[in-house]
Amino acid sequence: MGTDFAQEIGRPSRYVIAEFWKDQASFDAHEKAGHTAQFRSRLKAIHNSPYDQRVHQGLAVDPRPLAASRGTVSVVTHVDVPPQSKNETEVLLKRLAEESRKDDGNVRYDVFQQTAPRTNHFTVLAVWKDRNAFDAHETKQHTRQFREVLAPMLGAPYDDRLYTAQ
């Protein structure tokens, strides 16, 4: 259904590729395709660490079409909590997504939940019109409240990484 390819800001040798699949069968077919194996094989020649693939299901998927373009800032955030905090974190992340989509300059805001057995791991993919829009979002009351409530539940540091569309 779509792909977002972005380069990490401040670390030009790091990229993220987010792929969105219609269904499990389409994803499975892609995983088995020769061009997928060839692409990953070619990456081995230039990568500094192992290929890291995390398969997720949509938890709070933005209904707007994917529209990252030059000048936009994509933010990938990993949210990891202990299993007993999973349900509460799902509620918090859904609320954050709904409120953040209303912020000026938001292009897209998705929350994904890792597939079993690691369903207490989440990835947020947000796209902002520019860095100023992202910075303004960071100071919003709903963003601060989310982090204050989430902080005691975190099982790993809250990890925001900023990327620019390629």
Steps between C-alpha positions, in 0.01 A plus 500: 500500500796732552859546606676775693877517454686753714854588608575570866576866569850538642593140412505481119600133491175392669167453325154374579266333256138470609287274280122484519336179375138436408494162671714216632500315168645802317768541765588130491529505120733800518717329762543198270565701182837484331532879482460521880781250557716680245440839667592366844806326361621824342450682833750266668782661306436841659338442837675543834258286697255219426182568305229582755145417397211546741159380393205689644123521477319833491375620838399856406543547126447844352230499231688762295721376215873473558643832381862533614693716255816707488505743789277291725638358823416141591532397861531134597445438870541166676286454810578188701314419821484193725221258398280599795492861370404408141125570523542837670767597247268409210239744635759776551646458151160502331409822681835658411451412133150652489617823663825527304324469163330832585831682559602760242741356249421133562495307173444152646505327839497120534546264792602141436518206740761230454364156419495216754675422721627860547165682508628730776728671245360786292630721219363846428554641150416869478557726201518877546495779243843613624723505808319801646169311496660206680665728757165672567334160549762409760388789722125436473321419825367167370853391404641594840214330684550182298869485590438571868250214527709266284838560669450273804385214274791506255711187472762677284589864432247695294672506161414771244699496175456770238521429128466698182320362195716374214 
